């Protein structure tokens, strides 16, 4: 059986890339964003911070905040017909208003 070549971020160069106008330092307010239970959010990765980034399949999906775990948030998203809970830091989340 053939062994799969590549890792967790395989073929993600285009997805996890910043626009050239948005490159540079990250605002500290993005790290300390607050969400309440029941808020709707979109998973939008911050490419400059690799820690806590989710799998590329979930990029752009919307979900619901279930609660907080440490400094991260537990987000319920729908993957095909199944609900999944992901623990994601606030820098990779964007609120829907």
Backbone as JSON Lines, residues from 0, in Angstrom:
{"i":0,"aa":"X","n":[0.83,-1.18,0.0],"ca":[0.0,0.0,0.0],"c":[0.88,1.25,0.0]}
{"i":1,"aa":"X","n":[0.5,2.23,-0.79],"ca":[1.29,3.44,-0.92],"c":[1.14,4.32,0.32]}
{"i":2,"aa":"X","n":[2.23,4.96,0.69],"ca":[2.22,5.84,1.85],"c":[1.86,7.25,1.4]}
{"i":3,"aa":"X","n":[1.02,7.92,2.16],"ca":[0.6,9.27,1.8],"c":[1.74,10.25,2.04]}
{"i":4,"aa":"X","n":[1.98,11.07,1.04],"ca":[3.05,12.07,1.14],"c":[2.42,13.4,1.54]}
{"i":5,"aa":"X","n":[3.01,14.04,2.53],"ca":[2.52,15.35,2.95],"c":[1.97,15.3,4.35]}
{"i":6,"aa":"X","n":[1.78,16.46,4.9],"ca":[1.34,16.56,6.28],"c":[-0.02,17.21,6.42]}
{"i":7,"aa":"X","n":[-0.21,17.8,7.58],"ca":[-1.49,18.38,7.97],"c":[-1.9,19.56,7.1]}
{"i":8,"aa":"X","n":[-0.91,20.35,6.66],"ca":[-1.22,21.55,5.86],"c":[-0.89,21.34,4.39]}
{"i":9,"aa":"X","n":[-0.97,20.11,3.92],"ca":[-0.69,19.77,2.53],"c":[-1.68,20.46,1.59]}
{"i":10,"aa":"X","n":[-1.19,21.04,0.52],"ca":[-1.99,21.71,-0.51],"c":[-2.81,22.87,0.04]}
{"i":11,"aa":"X","n":[-2.26,23.59,1.0],"ca":[-3.0,24.69,1.6],"c":[-2.33,26.05,1.35]}
{"i":12,"aa":"X","n":[-1.48,26.12,0.37],"ca":[-0.75,27.37,0.12],"c":[-1.7,28.5,-0.26]}
{"i":13,"aa":"X","n":[-2.69,28.22,-1.06],"ca":[-3.62,29.25,-1.5],"c":[-4.64,29.61,-0.43]}
{"i":14,"aa":"X","n":[-5.1,28.62,0.32],"ca":[-6.13,28.85,1.33],"c":[-5.6,29.69,2.48]}
{"i":15,"aa":"X","n":[-4.44,29.31,3.01],"ca":[-3.88,29.99,4.16],"c":[-2.84,31.02,3.71]}
{"i":16,"aa":"X","n":[-3.26,31.96,2.89],"ca":[-2.36,33.0,2.41],"c":[-3.01,34.35,2.62]}
{"i":17,"aa":"X","n":[-2.23,35.32,3.01],"ca":[-2.73,36.68,3.21],"c":[-2.61,37.47,1.91]}
{"i":18,"aa":"X","n":[-3.49,38.43,1.77],"ca":[-3.38,39.38,0.67],"c":[-2.16,40.27,0.95]}
{"i":19,"aa":"X","n":[-1.5,40.72,-0.07],"ca":[-0.27,41.5,0.14],"c":[-0.54,42.81,0.87]}
{"i":20,"aa":"X","n":[-1.76,43.32,0.82],"ca":[-2.09,44.55,1.53],"c":[-2.28,44.34,3.03]}
{"i":21,"aa":"X","n":[-2.57,43.12,3.43],"ca":[-2.87,42.83,4.83],"c":[-1.69,42.22,5.59]}
{"i":22,"aa":"X","n":[-0.53,42.12,4.95],"ca":[0.63,41.53,5.62],"c":[1.19,42.49,6.66]}
{"i":23,"aa":"X","n":[1.84,41.92,7.65],"ca":[2.46,42.74,8.68],"c":[2.04,42.32,10.06]}
{"i":24,"aa":"X","n":[2.16,43.23,11.01],"ca":[1.84,42.92,12.39],"c":[0.35,42.66,12.58]}
{"i":25,"aa":"X","n":[0.05,41.8,13.54],"ca":[-1.34,41.48,13.84],"c":[-1.76,42.34,15.02]}
{"i":26,"aa":"X","n":[-2.97,42.86,14.95],"ca":[-3.51,43.66,16.03],"c":[-3.75,42.79,17.26]}
{"i":27,"aa":"X","n":[-3.42,43.32,18.44],"ca":[-3.61,42.55,19.67],"c":[-5.08,42.33,19.99]}
{"i":28,"aa":"X","n":[-5.95,43.19,19.49],"ca":[-7.38,43.04,19.77],"c":[-7.93,41.76,19.16]}
{"i":29,"aa":"X","n":[-7.29,41.24,18.1],"ca":[-7.74,39.99,17.5],"c":[-7.5,38.81,18.43]}
{"i":30,"aa":"X","n":[-6.47,38.88,19.25],"ca":[-6.16,37.8,20.19],"c":[-7.16,37.77,21.34]}
{"i":31,"aa":"X","n":[-7.71,38.93,21.69],"ca":[-8.56,39.04,22.87],"c":[-10.03,39.24,22.54]}
{"i":32,"aa":"X","n":[-10.46,38.83,21.34],"ca":[-11.87,38.95,20.97],"c":[-12.72,38.12,21.9]}
{"i":33,"aa":"X","n":[-13.87,38.64,22.27],"ca":[-14.8,37.93,23.15],"c":[-16.04,37.52,22.38]}
{"i":34,"aa":"X","n":[-16.46,36.28,22.59],"ca":[-17.69,35.77,22.01],"c":[-18.56,35.22,23.13]}
{"i":35,"aa":"X","n":[-19.86,35.31,22.93],"ca":[-20.79,34.76,23.91],"c":[-21.31,33.42,23.41]}
{"i":36,"aa":"X","n":[-21.84,32.64,24.33],"ca":[-22.43,31.37,23.96],"c":[-23.64,31.62,23.06]}
{"i":37,"aa":"X","n":[-23.68,30.93,21.91],"ca":[-24.78,31.11,20.97],"c":[-24.46,32.06,19.83]}
{"i":38,"aa":"X","n":[-23.3,32.73,19.86],"ca":[-22.9,33.62,18.77],"c":[-22.56,32.8,17.52]}
{"i":39,"aa":"X","n":[-22.83,33.4,16.36],"ca":[-22.47,32.76,15.1],"c":[-21.14,33.32,14.64]}
{"i":40,"aa":"X","n":[-20.26,32.41,14.21],"ca":[-18.93,32.8,13.77],"c":[-18.57,32.08,12.46]}
{"i":41,"aa":"X","n":[-17.58,32.64,11.77],"ca":[-17.02,32.03,10.57],"c":[-15.58,31.66,10.88]}
{"i":42,"aa":"X","n":[-15.17,30.48,10.43],"ca":[-13.79,30.05,10.62],"c":[-12.95,30.69,9.52]}
{"i":43,"aa":"X","n":[-12.16,31.66,9.92],"ca":[-11.29,32.38,8.99],"c":[-9.9,32.41,9.59]}
{"i":44,"aa":"X","n":[-9.0,31.61,9.04],"ca":[-7.68,31.42,9.61],"c":[-6.82,32.67,9.49]}
{"i":45,"aa":"X","n":[-6.02,32.91,10.51],"ca":[-4.99,33.95,10.48],"c":[-3.68,33.23,10.17]}
{"i":46,"aa":"X","n":[-3.17,33.34,8.94],"ca":[-2.01,32.56,8.52],"c":[-0.73,32.85,9.29]}
{"i":47,"aa":"X","n":[-0.62,34.03,9.88],"ca":[0.59,34.39,10.61],"c":[0.7,33.62,11.92]}
{"i":48,"aa":"X","n":[-0.42,33.06,12.41],"ca":[-0.42,32.29,13.66],"c":[-0.81,30.86,13.33]}
{"i":49,"aa":"X","n":[0.18,29.94,13.38],"ca":[-0.11,28.56,13.02],"c":[-0.68,27.75,14.17]}
{"i":50,"aa":"X","n":[-0.45,28.23,15.4],"ca":[-0.89,27.47,16.57],"c":[-2.42,27.5,16.68]}
{"i":51,"aa":"X","n":[-3.02,26.35,16.82],"ca":[-4.46,26.26,17.0],"c":[-5.25,26.33,15.72]}
{"i":52,"aa":"X","n":[-4.57,26.27,14.58],"ca":[-5.28,26.36,13.31],"c":[-5.99,25.04,13.04]}
{"i":53,"aa":"X","n":[-7.13,25.12,12.42],"ca":[-7.96,23.95,12.15],"c":[-7.57,23.33,10.81]}
{"i":54,"aa":"X","n":[-8.18,22.18,10.51],"ca":[-7.91,21.5,9.24],"c":[-8.51,22.32,8.1]}
{"i":55,"aa":"X","n":[-7.85,22.32,6.95],"ca":[-8.23,23.19,5.84],"c":[-9.63,22.94,5.29]}
{"i":56,"aa":"X","n":[-10.21,21.78,5.51],"ca":[-11.55,21.48,5.02],"c":[-12.6,22.4,5.66]}
{"i":57,"aa":"X","n":[-12.33,22.87,6.87],"ca":[-13.31,23.66,7.6],"c":[-13.17,25.17,7.34]}
{"i":58,"aa":"X","n":[-12.24,25.58,6.49],"ca":[-12.0,26.99,6.23],"c":[-13.22,27.63,5.56]}
{"i":59,"aa":"X","n":[-13.72,28.71,6.14],"ca":[-14.87,29.41,5.59],"c":[-16.21,28.91,6.07]}
{"i":60,"aa":"X","n":[-16.22,27.85,6.88],"ca":[-17.48,27.31,7.39],"c":[-17.98,28.18,8.54]}
{"i":61,"aa":"X","n":[-19.29,28.24,8.69],"ca":[-19.87,28.98,9.8],"c":[-20.29,28.01,10.88]}
{"i":62,"aa":"X","n":[-20.28,28.49,12.11],"ca":[-20.62,27.64,13.24],"c":[-21.21,28.44,14.38]}
{"i":63,"aa":"X","n":[-21.43,27.74,15.47],"ca":[-22.08,28.29,16.65],"c":[-21.16,28.11,17.85]}
{"i":64,"aa":"X","n":[-20.99,29.15,18.65],"ca":[-20.16,29.06,19.84],"c":[-20.92,28.27,20.91]}
{"i":65,"aa":"X","n":[-20.29,27.2,21.4],"ca":[-20.92,26.38,22.44],"c":[-20.44,26.78,23.83]}
{"i":66,"aa":"X","n":[-19.2,27.2,23.94],"ca":[-18.65,27.57,25.24],"c":[-17.18,27.91,25.09]}
{"i":67,"aa":"X","n":[-16.54,28.08,26.24],"ca":[-15.13,28.46,26.27],"c":[-14.33,27.36,26.95]}
{"i":68,"aa":"X","n":[-13.15,27.08,26.41],"ca":[-12.23,26.11,27.0],"c":[-10.88,26.8,27.11]}
{"i":69,"aa":"X","n":[-10.56,27.25,28.29],"ca":[-9.33,28.0,28.49],"c":[-9.42,29.33,27.77]}
{"i":70,"aa":"X","n":[-8.47,29.59,26.88],"ca":[-8.52,30.83,26.11],"c":[-9.16,30.61,24.74]}
{"i":71,"aa":"X","n":[-9.54,29.37,24.43],"ca":[-10.15,29.03,23.14],"c":[-11.66,28.88,23.27]}
{"i":72,"aa":"X","n":[-12.3,28.76,22.12],"ca":[-13.75,28.59,22.08],"c":[-14.1,27.26,21.43]}
{"i":73,"aa":"X","n":[-15.17,26.66,21.93],"ca":[-15.67,25.42,21.36],"c":[-16.75,25.8,20.34]}
{"i":74,"aa":"X","n":[-16.53,25.41,19.09],"ca":[-17.41,25.81,17.98],"c":[-18.05,24.56,17.39]}
{"i":75,"aa":"X","n":[-19.36,24.61,17.19],"ca":[-20.08,23.51,16.55],"c":[-20.28,23.86,15.08]}
{"i":76,"aa":"X","n":[-19.73,23.03,14.19],"ca":[-19.91,23.24,12.75],"c":[-20.56,22.01,12.17]}
{"i":77,"aa":"X","n":[-21.1,22.16,10.97],"ca":[-21.73,21.05,10.3],"c":[-20.81,20.59,9.18]}
{"i":78,"aa":"X","n":[-20.36,19.33,9.28],"ca":[-19.5,18.74,8.28],"c":[-20.29,17.63,7.6]}
{"i":79,"aa":"X","n":[-20.73,17.9,6.37],"ca":[-21.65,17.03,5.65],"c":[-22.94,16.92,6.46]}
{"i":80,"aa":"X","n":[-23.29,15.77,7.0],"ca":[-24.52,15.66,7.78],"c":[-24.24,15.46,9.27]}
{"i":81,"aa":"X","n":[-23.04,15.72,9.69],"ca":[-22.64,15.46,11.06],"c":[-22.17,16.75,11.73]}
{"i":82,"aa":"X","n":[-22.56,16.95,12.96],"ca":[-22.08,18.1,13.71],"c":[-20.74,17.79,14.35]}
{"i":83,"aa":"X","n":[-19.81,18.72,14.27],"ca":[-18.49,18.52,14.86],"c":[-18.15,19.68,15.76]}
{"i":84,"aa":"X","n":[-17.47,19.36,16.86],"ca":[-17.03,20.37,17.82],"c":[-15.54,20.59,17.63]}
{"i":85,"aa":"X","n":[-15.16,21.83,17.37],"ca":[-13.77,22.19,17.21],"c":[-13.39,23.19,18.29]}
{"i":86,"aa":"X","n":[-12.19,23.06,18.82],"ca":[-11.68,24.01,19.82],"c":[-10.69,24.92,19.1]}
{"i":87,"aa":"X","n":[-11.07,26.2,18.99],"ca":[-10.32,27.13,18.16],"c":[-10.04,28.42,18.92]}
{"i":88,"aa":"X","n":[-8.82,28.95,18.84],"ca":[-8.53,30.25,19.46],"c":[-9.26,31.37,18.74]}
{"i":89,"aa":"X","n":[-9.53,32.48,19.43],"ca":[-10.33,33.56,18.85],"c":[-9.69,34.25,17.65]}
{"i":90,"aa":"X","n":[-8.39,34.13,17.47],"ca":[-7.74,34.79,16.33],"c":[-8.18,34.19,15.0]}
{"i":91,"aa":"X","n":[-8.64,32.93,15.01],"ca":[-9.07,32.26,13.8],"c":[-10.59,32.32,13.6]}
{"i":92,"aa":"X","n":[-11.28,33.14,14.4],"ca":[-12.73,33.25,14.31],"c":[-13.14,34.67,13.93]}
{"i":93,"aa":"X","n":[-14.21,34.79,13.16],"ca":[-14.76,36.1,12.78],"c":[-16.25,36.06,13.03]}
{"i":94,"aa":"X","n":[-16.78,37.07,13.74],"ca":[-18.19,37.05,14.08],"c":[-19.06,37.45,12.9]}
{"i":95,"aa":"X","n":[-20.27,36.88,12.86],"ca":[-21.27,37.23,11.84],"c":[-22.25,38.17,12.48]}
{"i":96,"aa":"X","n":[-22.43,39.33,11.9],"ca":[-23.39,40.3,12.46],"c":[-24.32,40.78,11.42]}
